[in-house]
Amino acid sequence: MKASEIRKMSASELDTKLHDLKDELFKLRFQQAINQLDNPMRINAVKKDIARIKTVQRDIELHGAES
């Protein structure tokens, strides 16, 4: 997911997407613990998407919706 796509989302969409990504990360870590993870690079991708969403949320919090 790109930052430009994230910036177009509303605050409620960002919250739901963040929740979904955290759930996915939990499941991926669980699969890794029991050695059933197919693509270990997906963990890094999900963590980066979470960071992107949190960055956009913080930017909105500091500067409002105009940024």
C-alpha positions as CSV (number, residue, x, y, z in Angstrom):
1,M,0.0,0.0,0.0
2,K,1.4,3.4,-1.0
3,A,1.4,6.5,1.2
4,S,-0.7,8.4,-1.5
5,E,-3.4,5.8,-1.2
6,I,-3.4,6.0,2.6
7,R,-3.6,9.9,2.5
8,K,-6.9,9.6,0.5
9,M,-8.6,7.5,3.2
10,S,-10.8,9.0,5.9
11,A,-10.0,8.7,9.6
12,S,-12.4,5.9,10.2
13,E,-11.1,4.0,7.2
14,L,-7.5,4.4,8.6
15,D,-8.6,3.1,11.9
16,T,-10.2,0.0,10.4
17,K,-7.3,-0.6,8.1
18,L,-4.9,-0.3,11.0
19,H,-6.9,-2.8,13.0
20,D,-7.0,-5.3,10.1
21,L,-3.2,-5.0,9.6
22,K,-2.5,-5.6,13.3
23,D,-4.7,-8.7,13.2
24,E,-2.9,-9.9,10.1
25,L,0.5,-9.3,11.7
26,F,-0.6,-11.3,14.8
27,K,-1.6,-14.2,12.5
28,L,1.6,-14.0,10.5
29,R,3.7,-14.1,13.7
30,F,1.7,-17.0,15.0
31,Q,2.3,-18.9,11.7
32,Q,6.0,-18.1,11.9
33,A,6.1,-19.5,15.5
34,I,4.6,-22.9,14.4
35,N,6.7,-23.0,11.1
36,Q,3.8,-22.7,8.7
37,L,4.6,-19.2,7.3
38,D,4.8,-19.3,3.5
39,N,6.2,-15.8,2.8
40,P,8.3,-14.4,5.7
41,M,8.7,-11.1,3.8
42,R,5.0,-10.4,4.3
43,I,5.7,-9.6,8.0
44,N,8.0,-6.8,7.0
45,A,5.5,-5.4,4.5
46,V,2.7,-5.4,7.0
47,K,4.8,-3.7,9.6
48,K,5.7,-1.0,7.1
49,D,2.1,-0.5,6.2
50,I,1.2,-0.1,9.9
51,A,4.0,2.5,10.2
52,R,2.7,4.4,7.1
53,I,-0.8,4.5,8.5
54,K,0.4,5.7,11.9
55,T,2.5,8.4,10.3
56,V,-0.5,9.7,8.3
57,Q,-2.7,9.6,11.4
58,R,-0.1,11.6,13.4
59,D,0.3,14.1,10.5
60,I,-3.5,14.6,10.5
61,E,-3.5,15.0,14.3
62,L,-0.8,17.7,14.2
63,H,-1.8,19.6,11.0
64,G,-5.4,18.8,10.6
65,A,-7.1,17.6,7.4
66,E,-5.6,20.3,5.2
67,S,-2.2,18.5,4.8
